[in-house]
Amino acid sequence: MAFVLLAASLLFMYGMYVLYDIFYTNQSAFTSYDLLQYRPVQSYDDEGNVKTEGFDELKAINPDTVGWLELFDTHINYPVVQGKDDLEYLNKDIYGNSTLTGSIYLSAGNSAGFDDWYNIIYGHHMDNGAMFGDIDKYLDKEYFDTHKLGMLQTENGTYDLRVFACISTDSYNGTVYNTAAGAEELYPELKNYINEHAFNTSVLPEENDGSRIICLSTCTDAVTNGRIVLFASLEPHDPANDALADYSGKKDNNSVGNIIAKAMKAVGHYSGSTHWAFLNLVSLILTVLTLLPLLSLRKKYRQLGYSKRKANEIKEKKETDEHIKEIYDDLRSFVRKMRVGIILELLIAVAAVVIFIFTEDMSKRVVVSDKYTWIMVAAEAAALVVDFICFRYRGIRPEEETLQKNDETTASAANC
């Protein structure tokens, strides 16, 4: 039965972890409030010249950051990174943590400054709409017509995005997925492919009109190698579009030039609270269970009342019997130790709860341990030591037979 209980407990814990992992994976795929605080912002001088601020902070988080992409009124609002190849950020977030949601990343074959005529950005398709999960909505004509605008912020400047086509294709299509030099010369071929395979289109850029093109690519569940691709043109930034961008509401539209206030610094991910540690939670639970043992709570604390009652029962006899006096002294000493132990275990448990609350954020990802684990383990060890010292009776046990035997011995001696 003990083995079955242990196996069932392990299976239950594993099942809960799987459910938690699915929940966290889905939730963490959205841009967090903390990360959004690092989004670059535009400011304008009196002549209307734009200056982008904030990339130093993003690059402090990840030096591979090359931009920030947003399609207005969608969930697509993320920093863009670029790895050494197109697999590096497939399952790694901007903080460098392994995650199935990956990152939004620029093709390794493109220039980090988006100087190329044709740029490909990849992102996972999440069913809850996170990452590039909203791209398949562009297959709907009404959604396509009402969600065409976006913004791309880079260190070199800010650009407006204007969506002009949505197609379904294959991941091995050399016409769509081509970042080789001279891609601009192949635009007529790409244009014909878009016209033939597009679900929805608007006015496509003309050859040699100075436009640059962004290709947003994500997977589709219907086909193993199937991809849904959104095409958008890069255009000079219009300050009027700042009002559409999500800067977490931190705007100042009253000042001259529509200066946008710089976003506040985040206090979450970047400050070290990107996770919570499983061992810390286990240590916290064990510390609390030391104070309040689940299966023996009544047995543990009834010792206090029992010892006081027994000491009172033999209080009169201790004056005439040295052996009873020894039992009495042991009981009184045990009562005092228990009172001290209760206070110490309570203080340790409260301290452990406070430390866990202020150092761990269970809305973040889970890790095995962190820099606070030794504190939590030490708290549990201290609670166990206190429990071992203060809640274990080591004196002469006041069993009824012992006391009765002592009474008979005393009476016999008196008769003699």
Residue pairs with C-beta under 8 A, 6 or more apart in sequence:
17 366
20 366
21 366
24 364
24 365
24 366
25 99
25 100
25 101
26 126
26 128
26 130
27 363
28 93
28 99
28 101
28 364
28 365
29 101
29 124
29 126
29 128
29 130
29 131
29 133
30 75
30 130
31 75
31 77
31 78
32 268
32 269
33 248
33 266
33 268
34 266
34 267
34 268
34 269
34 270
35 79
35 94
35 266
35 268
35 269
36 77
36 246
36 248
36 263
36 266
37 248
37 263
37 264
37 265
37 266
38 54
38 57
38 58
38 61
38 79
38 263
38 265
38 266
38 270
39 54
39 68
39 79
39 153
39 246
39 247
39 248
39 263
40 52
40 53
40 54
40 55
40 58
40 68
40 153
41 52
41 53
41 54
41 247
41 260
41 261
41 262
41 263
42 50
42 51
42 52
42 53
42 153
42 158
42 237
42 239
42 242
42 260
43 50
43 51
43 53
43 257
43 259
43 260
43 262
44 50
44 51
44 239
44 257
44 258
44 259
45 51
45 257
46 256
46 257
48 239
48 257
50 157
50 158
50 237
50 239
52 153
52 154
52 155
52 157
52 158
53 262
54 262
54 263
55 65
55 155
57 265
58 65
58 68
58 79
59 65
60 270
61 94
61 95
61 269
61 270
62 79
62 81
62 94
62 95
62 96
64 81
64 82
64 83
64 89
65 79
65 80
65 81
65 94
66 80
66 81
66 82
66 106
66 112
66 113
66 114
66 154
66 155
67 79
67 80
67 106
67 114
67 152
67 153
67 154
67 155
68 78
68 79
68 80
68 152
68 153
69 76
69 77
69 78
69 79
69 80
69 104
69 121
69 150
69 151
69 152
69 161
70 76
70 77
70 78
70 150
70 151
70 152
70 245
70 246
71 77
71 134
71 147
71 149
71 150
71 161
71 163
72 147
72 149
72 150
72 151
72 241
72 244
72 245
73 146
73 147
73 244
74 134
74 137
74 147
75 129
75 130
75 131
75 133
75 134
76 104
76 123
76 131
76 132
76 134
76 135
76 150
76 216
77 246
78 103
78 104
78 123
78 131
79 94
79 103
79 104
80 104
80 105
80 106
80 121
80 152
81 89
81 94
81 103
81 104
81 105
81 106
82 105
82 106
82 107
82 108
82 110
82 112
83 89
83 105
83 108
84 108
85 108
86 105
86 107
86 108
86 109
86 122
88 105
88 108
89 102
89 103
89 105
90 102
90 122
91 98
91 99
91 100
91 102
92 98
92 99
92 102
92 103
93 99
93 101
93 102
93 103
94 103
95 269
95 274
97 274
97 275
97 365
99 365
100 124
101 124
101 126
101 130
101 131
102 123
102 124
102 131
103 123
104 121
104 122
104 123
104 131
104 132
105 121
105 122
105 123
106 112
106 114
106 119
106 120
106 121
107 119
107 120
107 121
107 122
107 179
109 120
109 179
109 180
110 116
110 118
110 119
110 120
110 179
111 119
113 154
113 155
113 156
114 152
114 154
114 156
114 159
114 212
114 234
115 156
116 179
116 183
116 212
117 183
117 184
117 187
117 212
117 213
118 178
118 179
118 183
118 184
118 187
118 190
118 212
118 213
118 215
119 179
119 212
119 213
119 214
119 215
119 234
120 177
120 179
120 215
120 217
121 214
121 215
121 216
121 217
122 132
122 217
122 218
123 131
123 132
123 135
123 216
123 217
123 218
124 131
124 132
124 133
124 218
124 219
125 131
125 132
125 133
125 135
125 136
125 218
125 219
125 220
125 221
125 228
126 132
126 133
127 133
131 218
132 216
132 217
132 218
133 218
135 166
135 216
135 218
135 228
135 230
136 218
136 220
136 228
137 143
137 147
138 144
138 147
138 163
138 166
138 199
138 200
138 228
138 230
139 166
139 168
139 199
139 200
139 228
140 200
141 200
144 163
144 166
144 199
144 200
145 200
145 202
147 163
148 162
148 163
148 164
148 202
149 160
149 161
149 162
149 163
149 241
149 244
150 160
150 161
150 162
150 163
150 232
151 158
151 159
151 160
151 161
151 237
151 241
151 244
151 245
152 158
152 159
152 160
152 161
152 214
152 234
153 159
157 237
158 237
159 212
159 234
159 235
159 236
159 237
160 234
160 235
160 236
160 237
160 238
160 241
161 214
161 232
161 233
161 234
161 235
162 232
162 233
162 235
163 202
163 230
163 231
163 232
164 201
164 202
164 203
164 204
164 205
164 231
164 232
164 233
165 194
165 198
165 200
165 201
165 202
165 204
165 230
165 231
166 198
166 199
166 200
166 201
166 228
166 229
166 230
166 231
167 176
167 193
167 194
167 197
167 198
167 199
167 228
167 229
167 231
168 197
168 199
168 220
168 226
168 227
168 228
168 229
169 176
169 197
169 226
169 227
169 229
170 223
170 225
170 226
170 227
171 177
171 219
171 225
171 226
171 227
172 225
173 193
173 227
175 186
175 189
175 190
175 193
176 190
176 193
176 215
176 217
176 227
176 229
177 217
178 186
187 207
187 213
188 207
191 204
191 207
194 201
194 204
194 231
195 201
195 204
205 211
205 213
205 233
211 233
211 234
211 235
212 233
212 234
213 231
213 232
213 233
213 234
214 231
214 232
214 233
214 234
215 229
215 230
215 231
216 229
216 230
216 231
216 232
217 227
217 228
217 229
217 230
218 227
218 228
218 229
219 226
219 227
219 228
220 226
220 227
220 228
239 257
239 258
242 251
242 258
242 260
243 251
243 253
243 258
247 260
247 261
247 263
248 263
250 260
250 261
250 262
250 263
250 264
251 260
251 261
252 259
252 260
252 261
268 274
268 361
268 364
269 364
273 359
273 360
273 361
273 364
274 364
274 365
275 361
275 364
275 365
275 366
275 367
275 370
276 360
276 361
276 362
276 364
276 365
276 366
276 367
276 370
277 360
277 366
277 367
277 368
277 369
277 370
277 372
277 373
277 376
278 366
278 367
278 368
278 369
279 368
279 369
279 373
279 376
279 377
280 356
280 359
280 360
280 369
280 370
280 372
280 373
280 376
281 356
281 360
281 362
283 352
283 373
283 376
283 377
283 379
283 380
284 352
284 353
284 356
284 376
284 380
286 380
286 383
287 348
287 349
287 352
287 376
287 379
287 380
287 383
288 349
288 352
288 353
290 345
290 349
290 380
290 383
290 384
290 387
291 345
291 346
291 348
291 349
291 383
293 300
300 391
301 342
303 334
303 338
303 391
303 393
304 335
304 338
304 339
307 331
307 334
307 335
307 338
307 393
308 331
308 335
310 331
310 398
311 328
311 331
311 332
311 335
314 324
314 327
314 328
314 398
314 403
315 328
317 324
317 406
317 407
318 324
318 325
318 327
318 328
319 325
320 410
321 406
321 410
323 396
323 406
324 403
324 406
326 395
326 396
327 395
327 396
327 398
327 402
327 403
329 395
330 393
330 394
330 395
330 396
331 395
331 398
333 395
334 393
334 395
337 389
337 390
337 391
338 390
338 391
340 390
341 386
341 387
341 389
341 390
341 391
342 390
344 386
344 390
345 383
345 386
345 387
348 379
348 382
348 383
348 386
349 383
351 379
352 376
352 379
352 380
355 372
355 375
355 376
355 379
356 376
359 370
359 372
360 370
360 372
396 402
